[in-house]
Amino acid sequence: MHWHGQRLPNGMDGVGGLTQPHIPPGKTFVYEFQLRRSGTFMYHPHSDEMVQMAMGMMGFFVVHPRDPAFRRVDRDFVFMLNAFDIEPGSYVPRVAEMTEFNMWCWNSRVFPGIDPFVVAKNDKVRIRFGNLTMTNHPIHMHGYEFKVSCTDGGWVDPAAAWDEVSIDVAVGQMRAFDFVADEPGDWAIHCHKSHHTMNAMGHSVKNYIGVNKKDLAKRIAKIAPGYMPMGSNGMGEMGSMEMPLPDNTLPMMTGFAQFGPVEMGGMFSVVKVREGLAKNDYKDPGWFKHPEGTVAFEYKGAKLGEASRDQGPDSGIQATEWRVKDPRKPSLGPDGKPRPAAKNPHSNH
Ligand SMILES: [Cu+2]
């Protein structure tokens, strides 16, 4: 087992073959080392790595500072980004997968099976994550800018901590960010790669946007009972459907909140900031009660016309006439006759 990010004697570093013998099945090995620095770390096997990591063998390793006042926060969350490739209906993850994973997890769970991050208003909050998937994840939190406070290499000096609203975490990296939760609400937090907020079956769906397939669906359903085509208006409608699914899989995107389907899966959760929560209260407080007049609403006034597009000479937009040249034909001049062959300025002929 490799202790990712730790300072330790070389023989405790856990690299099979290099610093110790591989651990055979059924055997137990002992690691002993002193924790020489605090921060956000991980551990994972360094033996048959592709198989063992694809099967989910990995963990987090947070070392708290000896001085509890050092960089102290009120709420400290941690999640591991991990991924599986599990064919819908099957049980065993594919282990020879390089990029086409279909279960994008935090702590081996996917939305809506991930707990919300429950936070009291004005709490100092730290969110830490490590990435042991095989791709990078730009983790984006709504509602706040935050300070990146800890990386693989340790604590970022407060004077050097930088502001972000999304922080990319590369493969094998750890990141932590801090913020003061002064804006109550239900703030989404998610990976910004859109296929990472989907569960299995997000792959290889055909694009039927704009296609009226009522007839088609009927005809296909005759030979494939239960067939349901992807939406004509995009994939969002999948989020509100109760589709029949094979056993051992999950809807591609799902989850309901107070305004309807959330249409998410995978690496998504909600930071729930509420007033008056007790210090250790992590219970889901339900959906945010928005103050009157603070929710986006449908416009019901006079019908809006098309935006006008002025193409006059002073508009700044130049009317452009596009011509397409047929390479088989000589180009024609404004008089409709073939143009004389252009002189090549770089040629001496
Ligand atoms: Cu991602």
Residues whose N, C-alpha, C, O or C-beta is under 5 A from the ligand:
A	BS01	CU	N136 H137 P138 C191 K193 H196
